[in-house]
Amino acid sequence: MTVTRDQWLSRFAAELGIPEPTDQEIESLLALAGTAAHASERTAAPLSCWLVGRAGLAPAAAQAAAGRLAAHLDQA
């Protein structure tokens, strides 16, 4: 059985006992994953999202931090 992204997120959030992500949170996390994947090895993308959860940051704040890091790396 194949489910959509949103079906998976809804069911996984329920399994974890947390609210499902908002559209804005999803957009921010996808942007964060894109930033990480383009600034480093692709496998940094999902692991960066995991770090956001460990840090307890809002996805938008984490995306801003990732953008700062990527900009700094581009200048180096």
Secondary structure, DSSP 8 states (H G I E B T S, - for coil): ----HHHHHHHHHHHHTS----HHHHHHHHHHHHHHHHHS-TTHHHHHHHHHHHHT--HHHHHHHHHHHHHHHHH-
